[in-house]
Amino acid sequence: MDHLLVVLQGLIGLLLLVVPGAALLCRVSGRRAAEWPLALLLAGSFVVSSLAIAAFEMVCVQLLSPAVARWLAWGVVLGAGLLVARGGWREARDALRALPFWERCALGLLGVAGLFWLVAMPLSPYPSQMTMHLGDPPVYCRVAANLAAGRGWAADCFVADYPNGVISYVQAHPVPSLVTTFFFHIFGTNWHSLLVFDAIAALLLLHLAAAVVRGEGEERGADGPHVLLLTAALVLVPAHFVLLGLGVVTAPGALCVLTLAALGLADGVERRARRLIVVATALLMLLLRPESAFLAALLGVAYGVRWLLVGGRLRRWARAAALGACLAAVAGLWLGLPTLARRLPRGWESLSVFFLRYDAEAGRFEDTVVPWWEHNRRLSRAALTGEDLFALGIANASVASEVRGHPAAFAAYLVQGFPHFARFFVRAATVAQCELEWLSGAPSAALVLLLLALATRSRGGGAVAGAALAYLLLLPVLNRGASVRHMLAVSPAVLALALRPLWARWHGLAEHVAASRWAGVAAAAPLLVLAFLDGRSIIRIRVYGPNCAYAPILRHIEELTDPGDVVASSYPQLVTCMTGRRSVGGTWLTENLDLIVKEFHPDLIVVDNVHDIPRNYALLRERGMAVPGYEQIAHDPEAEFVVFRSLRPRAPRRVP
């Protein structure tokens, strides 16, 4: 039944995330759907519809009761259905008929891939994949559940791994939570809705990537099986198929980046519709996630510089004045950097730049705490004690002055980090599950620079390549721990733009080769093998022991607690998402049990070995497998977890 329900969510989600936006774009442009480049129309429709749904939910959350919001959500579904019934299905039929045969086959292949992602989704017991570092979905799901129930933006958990115990960007970038809330109003609370939203974005992303490579909307080669083979190759890139199929929550942002790139390549898009897509895409990127918001800013700068230097119809004096104003603004920002750093809002202290310090003797910038697990350990302790990171010396309050005083050393620090992130970028464009150690360092950096250089050969590709390069260089400022999933926000756009000139040169040969019966079989055979391996990877990851290790723990928590109890665990966001119990704790649970008990007085404590670092269960066993004031009520040595219940009567306490 779960498999059927998640497929139903996918079908209705596709209807809601495409039809309203497509109707608006067609109305604004005055053109029928068949007259649009289909992939660009679908991507633009997703962007517009996502914003509209998020705005609708924001109004519901602020002004309406959950019951009224639920009825209105069903009204939106009915409205989308009426749009289809009153002619939308004819528009869709005509748009599909306008596609050549092999392009329709490629679209069908994408549908099969999406169906597989949806059917495989319930194989996981919860929305988080521990070994893939996909830890955000539980927080989004819990916030959406609270919004759907009329309880506001509370996450109901205190996670010591984050400054102040909360993931501050969930409310600052609310679209994923709001769209998930809309799904919850229709289907009820579940953990699939967020990943369904991501899967739909991923399918449209891959469709648009194939269209960008082939040059949709421009003069292109004849239809043939090479078109299907190209789409299959882009879909079955292991990083794409596996990560997007698991729901990394970055696919909507990646679709936005590629939409802007595709819009610059497409000819004949009506001006008002073009402006609407640009504005909606930029706004959606700002409201999706931190990495997409950062990319929106970088793309804005890149397109602005391009317009000032080579675009627009400005006179020389006006262009010179605009350039002078921009340079003055940059200089003012540089001079006021220390003041700006002191006035940043709460939550920004988690930026990685604040954990740098200039070493005068060495003449370079260095991290205040290394390795990463020690950094996380100190952050957790500070979050639980409430101590200021700057007062403890973990964060450097003077870093802005040091950066301004030593710009060359800071630039060197950023450049030194480029090969590190380039390796993750290569993995995001190839095989996310493999470390690719032989590509570490200079080979990865060279390959990324080659892709960026190829991307610049496409019209408007220089701005995207420049923004991608700045993204890789500046990541140490924002998030030193960024990994493959963060690269996926920009790697599909760069890969598509880089392949575009190669396809323009060689698609004739590919068409000729694929037209041969045996050559087509020879090309299709490795793709079929890759499809099997990719599908097996998704199934294996979803049922892999460490990724499912919390399932028995969650069952014990539900059986041993009441809804009002507070649970301490090493993964509080997942506990709260799946059980509804308020939870506290963090990765370094055993080491901080004294603080957690003193501050929160949890009713239940769960200690496990799910995390590689630290091994909380093993550490507690070394300490005698006891917690003062608590009795042991469940213990599974094979699964390596133990559960304690409080012996004290419930006392006043701080709850998340």
Secondary structure, 3 states (H helix, E strand, C coil): CHHHHHHHHHHHHHHHHHHHHHHHHHHHHCCCHHHCCHHHHHHHHHHHHHHHHHHHHHHHHHHCCHHHHHHHHHHHHHHHHHHHHHHHHHHHHHHHHCCCHHHHHHHHHHHHHHHHHHHHHHHCCCCCEHHHCECCHHHHHHHHHHHHCCCCCCCCEEECCCHHHCCCHHHHCCHHHHHHHHHHHHHCCCCCHHHHHHHHHHHHHHHHHHHHHHCCCCCCCCCCHHHHHHHHHHHHCHHHHHHHHHCCCCHHHHHHHHHHHHHHHCCCCCHHHHHHHHHHHHHHHHHHCHHHHHHHHHHHHHHHHHHHHHCCCCCHHHHHHHHHHHHHHHHHHHHCHHHHHHCCCCCHHHCHHHHEEEECCCCEEEECCCCHHHHHHHHHHHHHHCCCHHHHCCCCCCHHHHHHHCHHHHHHHHHHHHHHHHHHHHHHHCCCCCCCHHHCCHHHHHHHHHHHHHHCCCCCHHHHHHHHHHHHHHHHHHCCCCCHHHHCCCHHHHHHHHHHHHHHHHHHHHHHHHHCHHHHHHHHHHHHHHHHHHHHHHHHHHHCHHHHCHHHHHHHHHHHCCCCCEEEECCHHHHHHHHCCEEEECCCCHHHHHHHHHHHCCCEEEEECCCCCCCHHHHHHHCCCCCCCEEEEEEECCCCEEEEEECCCCCCCCCC
